[in-house]
Amino acid sequence: MVKNVVLGLLFGMTLGVSVATELFSRIGMEPKTYMLIITAVVLAVMLLNRGIAILASGVLLSLAVIQPDQVLLEHGFDKDLLIATLAVLLLYPLVYRVLYS
């Protein structure tokens, strides 16, 4: 229980806020503080009870999303595709559970 709370706070405060900020700027919204916190907590909770491979993939994708555009384009990555991949990584287990349960 304590491990989950600590991991949730860690992901929510670091990667969740940065990814939420990037996500809101990509869709053209001006992020407010409460919107960032709610989105960060939702992202952290969605990653929290996954396996270690999905958790590591989420961390790596989150770190890639917050890089500047020029760095990503030099290596052949598009930020929008990375955000879409992160969304699929987070949402696919939920959709699978709804469709096949």
BELMOSUL-V166188 format. One record per helix or strand of 2 or more residues. SS is the DSSP state (h for helix, s for strand). FROM is the first residue (numbers start at 1). LEN is the number of residues. Records with the same first field share a line. If there is no record, write none. Layout:
SS=FROM-LEN, FROM-LEN
//
This chain:
h=2-25, 33-16, 52-14, 69-6, 79-21
//
